[in-house]
Amino acid sequence: MARFACDIRNSTEHSSECFVGPRDYTQKKFEYRDGPSIVLHADGTLATAGKPLAKLPLGKWIHLDVQFNLANSAPCSYRLAITVAGEKEQVFESLTYLHPEFSQITWFGFSSSGKPGAVFYGDNIQLLGKAAGK
């Protein structure tokens, strides 16, 4: 089982569009493959695999918790829990990877595709994993 979690906050005044997630650069016929893929749009919409899931407030801390299995026989899906500071947790089960070929984490990061001057914060970043069969 693998897990990544973090706290994020998108600026109210200069909101950003940001990608969060792991990538697999070992696939020979592709540059990389994304697994659990989360995009936070400048208007606060959180999307996975191109589908909007939630509208999140700008300027508030939000906790993301993503759990997924890296075993070869595991389904290409993950669990996402979102908690806005002071609100009840929202849980989304069986979300699909952006690319089903994703099989291992070779890169993890935050990538802004927003406008120049956009501001996005990340804190309390955790990336935990366990190799298959261990």
Secondary structure as GFF3:
##gff-version 3
##sequence-region A 1 134
A	DSSP	beta_strand	2	10	.	.	.	ID=ss1
A	DSSP	beta_strand	18	24	.	.	.	ID=ss2
A	DSSP	beta_strand	33	34	.	.	.	ID=ss3
A	DSSP	beta_strand	38	40	.	.	.	ID=ss4
A	DSSP	beta_strand	45	48	.	.	.	ID=ss5
A	DSSP	beta_strand	51	55	.	.	.	ID=ss6
A	DSSP	beta_strand	62	68	.	.	.	ID=ss7
A	DSSP	beta_strand	77	84	.	.	.	ID=ss8
A	DSSP	beta_strand	90	96	.	.	.	ID=ss9
A	DSSP	beta_strand	107	112	.	.	.	ID=ss10
A	DSSP	beta_strand	120	128	.	.	.	ID=ss11
###
